[in-house]
């Protein structure tokens, strides 16, 4: 559970680092880059421990899959609440298909 929590916090920071500046397009690009780097540093402070702790329980591929699912969920919430963008049905279908891949990664064959 620690891994999931750390990955979630890390993804919240990274989503702001990658997409938060889109709300401030009038700001110079170099400021957006520096702000994103600062936010990304904080993200790494959660991501690295999440992967280190999680690797005792999960494989690297499983960790990456968990991270991608969390990223999709965080991004959906972020894009609707922060960027005020519509979450279209085709986005949800596409994201759902990616989440469906989780079955294949975690299934014991």
Residue pairs with C-beta under 8 A, 6 or more apart in sequence:
2 50
2 53
3 50
3 51
3 53
3 54
3 57
3 58
3 63
3 66
4 66
4 70
6 46
6 47
6 49
6 50
6 53
6 54
7 46
7 47
7 50
7 54
7 66
7 67
7 70
8 70
8 74
9 46
10 43
10 44
10 46
10 47
10 50
11 43
11 67
11 70
11 71
11 74
12 74
12 78
13 39
13 40
13 42
13 43
13 46
14 39
14 40
14 43
14 47
14 71
15 71
15 74
15 75
15 78
16 39
16 78
17 36
17 37
17 39
17 40
17 43
18 36
19 75
19 78
19 79
19 83
20 35
20 36
20 39
20 82
21 27
21 32
21 35
21 36
22 83
23 82
23 83
24 32
50 63
51 63
54 63
54 66
55 63
58 66
61 105
62 105
62 106
65 101
65 102
65 105
65 106
68 98
69 98
69 99
69 102
72 95
72 98
72 99
76 87
76 91
76 92
76 95
79 85
79 87
80 86
80 87
